[in-house]
Amino acid sequence: MEVIILPDAERAARLAARLITDALGARPGLVLGLATGRTMERVYDELARQHREAGLDFARCRTFNLDEYIGVPPADPRSYRHYMNRHLFGRVNLPLTATHLPDGMAADIKAACREYEAQIRAAGGIDLQLLGLGADGHIGFNEPASSLMSRTRDKMLTPETLAQNAPLCGGMENMPRRALTMGVGTILEVRRCLLLATGATKAEILARAVEGPITSMVTASALQLHPCCQVITDEAAAATLQNRDYYRWVFANEPDWAPYRD
Ligand code: GLP
């Protein structure tokens, strides 16, 4: 894992957006894995700005989101499809037919999960996967005790996740209880991962994910097994990382990072 600590959440999001922009520049047909949540809003704002002001071109890009709530229609503001249309898809030139989320409205959930895995395979696999970090250490909706070899499937959300996401759904009474999510095994197969976690509320769980033991109780810790995973964070979330001085030193001295140190 490479850990990059930036002074604040704004700069951390901008770096994540820039790494995506560069990947898209290098490979216009990029297969991009996307995430939702408040942390990602700044990343999508920046990608939309780059599209508007610098002509960042998504015409050949294809996207796959990590997860979607079960039983929430695409037009419902709680759905991740709605979130993605609002924060990214409706603001850039991504053909909607090239955007994919698991189908939380499917009559046959198991078939929909198999179909999602098949669509990812047919696209040639995911080149770059953006990831957020749940309060309980989840990536996607891989809640504690998820198999580290799991594939796309339905999961019951933990009380912690319900509390974390309820404000985005108009309160606990409107919060969906179940979701479809790529599995940890699905995520570990992507070519490159970018985990973005910012803010003091993520500090303790980020330290467990990055420096703790690999455990299904913190599914983000499985990213330690990934050969190409960059963790982008801010000072607030990095506060309890034991090796933070070393991470800062690497970012300041590693030639590959030179273009990104501004
Ligand atoms: C949801 C998503 C996760 C995401 C998390 C982070 O739970 N399923 O993929 O990592 O939100 O949320 P936030 O950025 O709001 O902290």
Boltz pocket constraint, residues with backbone or C-beta under 6 A from the ligand:
constraints:
  - pocket:
      binder: B
      contacts: [[A, 35], [A, 36], [A, 37], [A, 38], [A, 39], [A, 40], [A, 66], [A, 67], [A, 131], [A, 132], [A, 133], [A, 134], [A, 138], [A, 139], [A, 140], [A, 141], [A, 161], [A, 164], [A, 165]]
      max_distance: 6.0
